[in-house]
Amino acid sequence: MTTVENTGIRTGDRRAAGGGIAATMTKALAEGTPSAGGHLVPVEVSDDIMRQVRARSAVMRAGPRVVQVKKELDVTSIASGSTAYYVAENAAIPVSEQTFAQQALLRPKELAALVPISNRLLRDAAQSPDVESVIRSDMSEVLALRADLAFLRGTGTGNEPLGIRNVVGLTPAPSLGSNGRTPTFDDLMDVVAAMRAQNAPFMRPGWIFHPRLLSTLEKVKDSTGRYLRDAGLLTFDELGGGGTLLGFRFWTTTQIPINVTTGTSTDTTEIYFSSDWEECWVGEEQSLEIEVSGEASYDSGGGVWVSAFQNRQHLFRAVTTHDIALRRPQFFSVMTGVRP
């Protein structure tokens, strides 16, 4: 007697499909194939929006002195002091006097961002996620980081502030050679020693550098051959955002580049040190302000103007006005050519 397997598939179908169950499965509806039923299952969207990973703002964490400035802040200084003399008994003391100078220290500059968004998106995404809150938060962070970059490395040209890196009169840091190199324990100590030679007060001292430097510093040894971390001369949190170096606080930021060309090297960076960050003045004419308009117009590029009202949009505009200056530049030092 011949036994016939009851598979629910006719013999002709088995032959056409190659004779196997795996082959027949391609004919079934499936969620993984859009045209085979996947379109019927909606995609779930998280209520959270993954924000862009950005650098940490460092200068404001270091504790500069923030002053309110309208148009301009000028500082008066003693250009030349009085003179002291050794004199004979009953002899007249020569007369001397001070001379004064005045120069502009802070002239606030505007930093701004503009984002158009459709009214429909604002309505439909008003709850989960709240797109308006996301836009405001993102713009606030972008402006803060752009200001941090200008405070550190601004060129002072156009409408950009002059950053610490480019200020005249900084205390020179040890040279790391024409092509740069890895700093040693002695190099770091020389930075601090040079600041002491300036009669620096060390009221609020600290370092700012790229977090890449931490892996370099972990391999630096002190004068007794101990790694800085083992000697307690280097401490930092698990994120590498801050800690202490040689007993002074530091803050890290990826705003500082690590691909600066120094001679034949293309992987150098910079280390900033100040004996007193309160000598860094940030003049603020207008703190961050975010305004929204559904009636304004904007230039979308190339002189093409768009009416937000006509196109059913809203414009988000973020503006802050500030400047930075070093009241006594000799209390600041920037080491360049730092290689990993």
C-alpha positions in Angstrom: 0.0 0.0 0.0 1.3 3.5 -0.9 1.1 6.2 1.8 0.4 9.7 0.6 1.7 12.5 2.9 -1.1 15.0 3.6 0.6 18.4 3.5 -2.2 20.4 2.0 -0.1 21.0 -1.1 -0.9 19.4 -4.4 1.9 17.4 -6.1 2.0 19.9 -9.0 2.4 22.8 -6.7 5.3 21.1 -4.9 7.1 20.5 -8.1 6.5 24.1 -9.3 7.9 25.5 -6.0 10.9 23.3 -6.0 9.5 20.6 -3.8 10.0 22.2 -0.3 8.0 24.0 2.4 10.7 26.8 2.6 10.0 27.6 -1.0 6.2 27.9 -0.5 6.7 30.4 2.4 7.7 33.1 0.0 4.1 33.2 -1.2 2.8 34.1 2.4 1.9 37.6 3.5 4.6 39.0 5.8 5.2 42.0 8.0 8.8 42.3 6.9 7.9 42.9 3.2 6.0 46.1 2.7 4.0 44.9 -0.4 3.2 41.6 1.3 1.4 43.2 4.2 4.1 45.3 5.9 2.3 48.5 5.0 -0.6 47.4 7.2 1.6 47.6 10.4 2.4 51.2 11.4 5.9 52.1 12.4 6.2 53.2 16.1 8.0 56.5 16.6 9.7 57.3 20.0 8.5 60.4 21.8 12.1 61.4 22.3 14.2 63.1 19.6 17.8 62.1 19.5 19.7 65.3 19.8 23.0 65.9 18.1 26.1 65.2 20.1 27.9 68.4 20.6 30.9 69.8 22.4 30.8 71.0 26.0 31.0 74.7 26.6 34.1 75.4 28.5 34.9 79.1 28.9 31.7 80.0 30.9 32.3 77.0 33.1 35.7 78.4 34.0 34.1 81.3 35.7 34.8 84.5 33.8 33.6 87.8 35.0 30.3 88.7 33.3 29.6 92.4 33.0 26.7 94.3 31.5 27.7 96.5 28.6 25.5 98.7 26.3 27.5 100.2 23.5 31.1 99.9 24.7 33.1 99.4 27.9 36.4 101.4 28.1 39.0 100.7 30.7 41.3 103.3 32.2 44.8 102.2 33.1 48.0 103.7 34.4 50.3 104.1 31.4 53.3 105.1 33.5 53.7 105.2 37.2 55.4 107.6 39.6 59.1 107.4 40.3 60.9 106.8 43.6 64.3 108.4 44.4 67.0 108.1 47.0 67.7 111.5 48.3 70.2 113.2 50.7 69.2 114.6 54.0 67.3 117.9 53.7 67.4 117.6 49.9 64.3 118.1 47.8 62.4 115.1 46.6 62.1 115.1 42.7 58.6 115.4 41.5 57.0 112.7 39.4 53.5 111.9 38.2 51.4 109.2 36.7 50.0 109.2 33.1 46.8 107.4 32.2 45.4 105.8 29.1 42.0 104.6 28.1 41.1 101.9 25.6 38.0 100.0 24.6 37.8 96.6 26.3 34.4 95.3 25.2 32.2 96.0 22.2 29.3 93.5 22.2 28.6 91.7 18.9 25.4 89.9 17.9 25.2 86.1 17.5 22.0 84.9 16.0 20.2 81.9 14.4 17.0 81.7 12.4 14.8 78.6 11.8 11.6 78.5 9.7 9.0 75.8 10.5 5.6 75.1 9.0 2.5 75.9 11.0 1.2 72.4 10.2 4.2 70.7 11.8 3.9 72.9 14.9 0.2 71.9 15.3 0.6 68.2 14.6 3.8 67.8 16.7 2.7 69.9 19.6 2.4 67.1 22.1 4.6 64.1 21.4 7.3 65.1 20.7 7.0 68.8 21.5 8.8 70.1 18.4 8.8 73.7 19.6 10.7 72.8 22.8 13.1 70.8 20.8 13.8 73.7 18.5 14.3 76.2 21.3 16.6 73.8 23.2 18.7 73.1 20.1 19.1 76.8 19.2 20.1 77.7 22.7 22.8 75.0 22.7 24.0 76.0 19.2 24.5 79.6 20.2 26.2 78.8 23.4 28.7 76.5 21.7 29.4 79.0 18.9 30.1 81.7 21.5 32.5 79.3 23.3 34.4 78.7 20.0 34.7 82.4 19.5 35.8 83.0 23.1 38.6 80.5 22.6 39.7 81.0 19.0 37.8 84.0 17.5 39.8 86.0 14.9 38.4 89.4 15.8 37.6 90.0 12.1 34.1 90.8 10.8 31.6 90.6 13.6 33.4 87.8 15.5 35.0 88.5 18.9 38.8 88.2 19.4 39.4 84.9 21.2 41.9 84.1 23.9 44.1 82.3 21.4 44.7 85.4 19.4 45.0 88.1 22.1 48.3 90.0 22.2 50.3 89.9 25.4 49.8 86.4 26.6 52.5 84.8 28.7 54.4 82.5 26.3 54.1 78.8 26.9 57.0 76.4 26.5 57.8 75.6 22.8 57.0 72.1 21.7 59.2 72.4 18.6 58.6 73.3 15.0 56.6 70.1 14.4 55.0 69.9 17.9 55.3 66.9 20.3 53.7 65.4 23.4 54.0 67.7 26.4 56.0 66.4 29.4 55.5 66.9 33.1 58.2 69.6 33.0 56.4 71.4 30.1 53.2 71.6 32.2 55.1 72.8 35.3 56.8 75.4 33.2 53.4 76.8 32.2 52.5 77.3 35.8 56.0 78.7 36.7 55.8 81.2 33.9 52.5 82.5 35.4 54.1 82.8 38.8 56.8 85.0 37.3 54.0 87.4 36.3 53.1 87.9 39.9 49.8 86.2 39.1 47.3 86.0 42.0 46.1 82.4 41.2 42.6 83.4 42.4 40.7 81.2 40.0 43.3 79.1 38.1 42.4 76.4 35.6 43.1 74.7 32.3 40.9 74.2 29.2 41.8 71.6 26.6 40.4 68.9 24.2 39.4 65.6 26.0 41.8 63.7 23.7 44.6 65.2 25.9 43.4 63.0 28.8 44.7 59.8 27.2 48.0 61.6 26.6 48.2 62.9 30.2 47.5 59.5 31.6 50.9 58.4 30.1 52.9 61.4 31.4 55.1 60.7 34.4 56.2 63.1 37.1 59.8 63.7 38.2 59.9 60.5 40.3 58.7 58.3 37.4 55.1 57.9 38.6 52.1 58.4 36.2 50.4 61.7 36.9 47.2 59.8 37.8 48.9 57.5 40.2 50.6 60.5 41.8 47.3 62.3 42.3 48.3 65.0 39.9 45.6 64.1 37.4 42.0 63.4 38.3 38.8 63.5 36.2 35.2 62.4 36.1 34.0 59.4 34.2 32.9 61.5 31.3 36.3 63.3 31.0 34.5 66.7 31.2 36.5 68.1 34.1 38.9 67.3 36.9 42.2 68.6 38.2 45.7 68.8 36.6 48.7 69.6 38.9 46.1 70.6 41.5 44.3 73.1 39.3 40.8 72.5 37.8 40.3 71.8 34.2 37.5 71.7 31.7 37.4 69.9 28.4 35.7 70.8 25.1 35.8 69.4 21.6 35.5 72.9 20.3 39.3 73.1 20.5 40.6 71.4 17.3 42.9 68.4 17.2 43.9 68.7 13.6 45.9 71.9 13.6 48.9 71.8 11.3 52.2 72.5 13.1 55.2 72.0 10.8 54.9 68.5 9.3 52.3 67.5 12.0 48.6 67.7 11.2 47.3 66.3 14.5 48.2 69.0 17.0 45.9 70.8 19.5 46.2 73.6 22.2 46.2 73.8 26.0 44.8 77.0 27.6 45.8 78.0 31.2 45.0 81.0 33.3 46.0 81.9 36.8 42.7 83.7 37.3 39.7 83.3 34.9 38.1 86.3 36.5 40.6 88.3 34.5 38.6 87.1 31.4 35.7 89.5 31.0 32.5 88.6 29.1 30.5 91.7 28.2 26.8 91.0 27.8 24.5 93.5 26.2 21.6 91.1 25.6 21.3 87.6 27.1 19.8 84.8 25.0 16.4 85.7 23.6 14.3 83.5 21.4 11.4 85.1 19.6 8.7 83.6 17.3 6.9 85.3 14.4 4.3 84.1 11.9 4.3 87.4 10.0 8.0 88.1 9.3 9.8 87.4 6.0 13.3 85.9 5.6 16.0 85.5 3.0 16.1 81.9 2.1 19.4 82.4 0.3 20.6 84.3 -2.8 18.3 87.2 -2.1 15.1 85.1 -2.4 12.7 86.5 0.2 10.0 84.2 1.7 6.9 85.5 3.5 6.3 83.3 6.6 2.7 84.5 6.7 2.0 83.7 3.0 3.7 80.3 3.3 2.0 79.4 6.6 5.2 79.3 8.6 6.6 80.5 11.9 10.1 81.9 12.3 12.2 81.1 15.4 14.9 83.7 15.9 17.6 83.4 18.6 19.8 86.4 19.4 22.4 87.1 22.0 24.9 90.0 22.1 28.3 89.7 23.8 32.1 90.2 23.6 35.1 88.8 25.4 38.4 90.4 26.5 41.3 89.7 28.8 41.8 92.5 31.3 45.3 91.4 32.0 46.5 89.1 29.1 49.7 88.2 30.9 47.6 85.9 33.3 46.8 83.7 30.3 48.9 81.2 28.3 48.2 79.0 25.3 50.5 76.0 24.6 50.4 75.1 20.9 51.7 72.1 18.9 50.4 69.6 21.4 50.6 66.1 19.9 48.9 63.0 21.3 
